[in-house]
Amino acid sequence: MDFLTLCQKVYLQGGISGQITSTQNQTGEALRIVNFVQDSYREILNSDQFTFGFIRKEVHKQLVPGQGTYTKAELDVSDLGQWDTTSMRVSINEDRTDETFIIGQRWPAFRDYWRFSTRRYTTSRPLNCAINQDTNLEIGPVPDAAYWLTFQYIDVPSDLQADTDIPVIPDRWQMAIVWRALRHYGMFESAPEVVMRADAAYNEIMLRMTLDQSPQIVVGPPLC
């Protein structure tokens, strides 16, 4: 469904009088519905975004010899919302036949080891990574060659703006946007029956989506 269709679904499910034929230049109740749909879409994406596979992307970028700090612009991931340091691996060959993992660290531990004394000038095959206080990627030791870095990150999809904008949420779960928007409408109108109906339908869809998109739960080894 596109943005306009989502708004029309809210009208239909809410029994709202009239109809909406465009999301642009609206006023009054139509504008509220447009805003409710926009807000609901963003709220769903922000609700538990690390578990939503449909906003995870994987890239393969080449590092610069002698450079240990990288912005998202330097790695050409302008839509990056959050790095995933658990997914990073490095190789000298572009086909990744010699690939090895890079172990993620918290920034204080990384800084106190790889950005301390003479180690800050050590160049070699990267072993660790971290995200610094400026949300840039740090690689340690500093690459001594143009290694290829493969990693995943959390995308930041654009907001719904034009009538034909399509949500990144897969089709089978897009009604979640409608039901959440309808909940906003019910709260605005002080209509508890609308809120209850929207909540029940929304929670059912979100449960199914979360089960489908969440990473597999892995049980660790015994502690002793």
PLY file of the C-alpha trace (Angstrom):
ply
format ascii 1.0
element vertex 224
property float x
property float y
property float z
element edge 223
property int vertex1
property int vertex2
end_header
0.00 0.00 0.00
1.17 3.54 -0.70
0.79 6.51 1.65
-2.57 7.60 0.22
-4.01 4.09 0.43
-2.98 3.83 4.08
-4.83 7.05 4.85
-7.89 5.80 2.98
-7.80 2.58 5.02
-7.86 4.62 8.24
-10.97 6.43 6.97
-12.58 3.09 6.13
-11.70 1.28 9.37
-12.62 4.28 11.50
-15.95 4.92 9.79
-14.85 8.49 9.22
-17.23 10.50 7.08
-16.02 11.80 3.76
-13.03 10.57 1.80
-9.44 11.53 1.16
-8.07 11.66 -2.39
-4.65 13.17 -1.66
-2.27 13.50 1.27
-1.12 16.92 0.10
-2.32 20.35 1.28
-4.94 18.94 3.64
-6.62 20.72 6.53
-8.79 19.78 9.50
-9.59 16.11 10.06
-7.94 14.97 6.82
-4.68 16.60 7.92
-4.91 14.85 11.29
-5.29 11.47 9.57
-2.31 12.19 7.32
-0.22 13.12 10.36
-1.43 10.10 12.33
-0.29 7.78 9.52
3.09 9.52 9.22
3.64 9.38 12.98
2.53 5.75 13.22
4.93 4.64 10.51
7.88 6.29 12.25
6.82 4.97 15.67
6.73 1.39 14.37
10.18 1.71 12.80
11.56 3.12 16.05
9.79 0.67 18.34
12.27 -2.21 18.16
14.31 -1.48 15.09
17.25 -3.82 15.73
14.94 -6.83 15.33
13.37 -5.72 12.05
15.25 -7.47 9.27
13.69 -5.31 6.56
15.64 -2.24 7.67
18.98 -4.01 7.98
21.42 -3.57 5.09
24.79 -5.15 4.31
27.61 -3.33 2.53
31.09 -4.15 1.28
33.47 -1.17 1.40
37.21 -0.68 1.05
39.22 0.82 3.91
41.99 3.38 3.46
45.52 2.38 4.52
46.62 4.42 7.53
43.07 5.59 8.38
41.45 4.22 11.54
38.35 6.43 11.87
35.46 6.45 9.36
32.31 8.52 9.11
29.19 7.12 7.49
29.80 9.48 4.55
33.30 8.08 4.02
31.84 4.57 3.82
28.97 5.81 1.61
26.17 4.80 3.98
24.34 8.12 4.28
21.12 6.36 5.36
22.85 4.69 8.32
21.02 5.00 11.62
23.09 2.62 13.74
26.22 0.55 13.19
26.15 -3.18 13.90
29.62 -3.93 15.24
28.76 -7.62 15.74
28.53 -8.18 11.98
31.91 -6.78 10.88
34.51 -8.80 9.06
37.54 -7.87 6.96
39.46 -9.32 4.01
42.35 -8.30 1.81
40.73 -9.98 -1.20
37.61 -8.40 -2.67
36.05 -11.86 -3.10
36.38 -12.32 0.70
38.15 -15.68 0.47
40.46 -14.67 3.35
37.73 -13.10 5.49
38.15 -12.83 9.26
35.92 -11.39 11.96
36.50 -8.03 13.61
35.56 -8.16 17.28
33.45 -5.26 18.52
34.35 -3.43 21.70
32.84 -0.63 23.75
34.46 2.68 22.94
36.21 3.25 26.33
37.91 -0.17 26.18
38.86 0.30 22.52
40.15 3.82 23.12
42.25 2.80 26.12
43.92 0.03 24.14
44.14 0.97 20.45
44.27 4.76 20.87
46.87 4.71 23.63
50.60 5.41 23.46
52.46 3.80 20.54
49.57 1.45 19.74
47.73 4.36 18.15
50.37 4.25 15.39
50.36 0.46 14.96
49.27 -0.62 11.48
48.21 -4.16 10.71
45.21 -6.28 9.77
42.18 -4.92 11.73
41.20 -6.94 14.80
38.72 -4.74 16.69
36.14 -2.05 16.08
34.08 0.39 18.13
31.76 3.35 17.74
33.20 6.53 19.21
31.42 9.40 20.95
30.78 11.06 17.57
29.13 7.83 16.29
31.97 7.24 13.84
33.49 3.82 13.23
36.91 3.16 14.78
39.13 0.35 13.47
42.07 -1.06 15.40
44.81 -1.55 14.65
44.87 1.02 11.87
44.71 -0.81 8.49
48.09 -1.31 6.85
46.48 -2.03 3.47
43.24 -1.38 1.56
41.22 -4.11 3.29
37.61 -4.81 2.36
35.16 -4.28 5.21
31.82 -6.09 5.22
29.18 -5.10 7.76
25.50 -4.61 8.42
23.77 -1.49 9.65
20.32 -0.23 10.55
18.78 1.85 7.79
16.80 5.04 8.45
13.94 4.95 5.92
12.49 8.23 4.71
9.19 9.44 6.13
6.02 9.07 4.12
5.51 12.31 2.18
4.11 11.84 -1.34
0.86 10.02 -2.16
2.79 7.19 -3.85
5.46 6.68 -1.15
5.66 3.02 -0.14
6.58 1.93 3.42
9.57 -0.37 3.82
7.41 -2.60 6.00
6.44 -5.70 3.94
2.92 -5.69 2.48
1.52 -8.36 4.77
2.19 -6.22 7.86
1.38 -2.74 6.59
-2.04 -2.76 8.25
-0.12 -2.22 11.50
0.36 1.38 10.34
-3.38 1.72 9.78
-4.33 0.30 13.17
-1.79 2.43 15.03
-3.02 5.54 13.21
-6.59 4.58 14.06
-5.58 4.31 17.70
-4.29 7.90 17.55
-7.59 8.92 16.01
-9.55 7.14 18.74
-7.49 8.83 21.45
-8.07 12.22 19.83
-11.82 11.62 19.60
-12.02 10.12 23.13
-13.47 6.94 21.61
-12.35 4.00 23.80
-14.10 1.41 21.62
-12.03 2.57 18.62
-8.84 2.43 20.68
-9.59 -1.08 21.97
-10.37 -2.40 18.48
-7.24 -0.80 17.01
-5.03 -2.06 19.85
-6.20 -5.66 19.45
-5.58 -5.71 15.69
-2.29 -3.81 15.97
-0.85 -6.07 18.68
-1.67 -9.20 16.71
0.15 -7.95 13.60
3.13 -6.67 15.58
3.49 -10.00 17.37
3.63 -11.87 14.07
6.03 -9.37 12.55
8.36 -9.45 15.55
8.42 -13.27 15.60
9.24 -13.32 11.90
11.85 -10.56 11.92
13.60 -11.14 15.25
17.00 -12.86 15.25
17.04 -16.47 16.35
17.41 -16.95 20.11
20.57 -18.89 20.87
21.18 -20.53 24.25
24.70 -20.06 25.51
26.92 -22.69 27.10
26.54 -23.50 30.81
28.30 -21.17 33.22
29.96 -24.02 35.08
0 1
1 2
2 3
3 4
4 5
5 6
6 7
7 8
8 9
9 10
10 11
11 12
12 13
13 14
14 15
15 16
16 17
17 18
18 19
19 20
20 21
21 22
22 23
23 24
24 25
25 26
26 27
27 28
28 29
29 30
30 31
31 32
32 33
33 34
34 35
35 36
36 37
37 38
38 39
39 40
40 41
41 42
42 43
43 44
44 45
45 46
46 47
47 48
48 49
49 50
50 51
51 52
52 53
53 54
54 55
55 56
56 57
57 58
58 59
59 60
60 61
61 62
62 63
63 64
64 65
65 66
66 67
67 68
68 69
69 70
70 71
71 72
72 73
73 74
74 75
75 76
76 77
77 78
78 79
79 80
80 81
81 82
82 83
83 84
84 85
85 86
86 87
87 88
88 89
89 90
90 91
91 92
92 93
93 94
94 95
95 96
96 97
97 98
98 99
99 100
100 101
101 102
102 103
103 104
104 105
105 106
106 107
107 108
108 109
109 110
110 111
111 112
112 113
113 114
114 115
115 116
116 117
117 118
118 119
119 120
120 121
121 122
122 123
123 124
124 125
125 126
126 127
127 128
128 129
129 130
130 131
131 132
132 133
133 134
134 135
135 136
136 137
137 138
138 139
139 140
140 141
141 142
142 143
143 144
144 145
145 146
146 147
147 148
148 149
149 150
150 151
151 152
152 153
153 154
154 155
155 156
156 157
157 158
158 159
159 160
160 161
161 162
162 163
163 164
164 165
165 166
166 167
167 168
168 169
169 170
170 171
171 172
172 173
173 174
174 175
175 176
176 177
177 178
178 179
179 180
180 181
181 182
182 183
183 184
184 185
185 186
186 187
187 188
188 189
189 190
190 191
191 192
192 193
193 194
194 195
195 196
196 197
197 198
198 199
199 200
200 201
201 202
202 203
203 204
204 205
205 206
206 207
207 208
208 209
209 210
210 211
211 212
212 213
213 214
214 215
215 216
216 217
217 218
218 219
219 220
220 221
221 222
222 223
